[in-house]
């Protein structure tokens, strides 16, 4: 099995949340921060990231092709028709904590054309937001 992709997750795919099952075979690398993005909570009950001012805290995993494709389906990302996808998968620089080194990792960002009703998540930390408000 080739774990040849790095993936940054910030919501339901993080450890302790509902979709983390997708990452049971993945290798945890580190906690990390994505800059130049703001975290939002959608009224459907899950978070998303939009490019813009801010930073988002999450986890970095090493995953294989199959895992990435499975998560593409879960995130409703279609490589052939990105404009129709709810989330877009993009390579972004992530700062690993606490090592303070940078890596390129895949991140699922909301399609700004399709993202409507949402609340901005203060401090870019969905885990803390969920604890406080739900």
Secondary structure, DSSP 8 states (H G I E B T S, - for coil): ----EEEEE-STTSTTSGGGGGGTTSEEEEEEEEEEEEEEEETTS-EEEEEEEEEEEEEEEEE-HHHHHHHHHHTT--STTGGG-SEEEEEEEEEEETT--EEEEEEEEE-TTT--SEEE-GGG-HHHHHHHH-
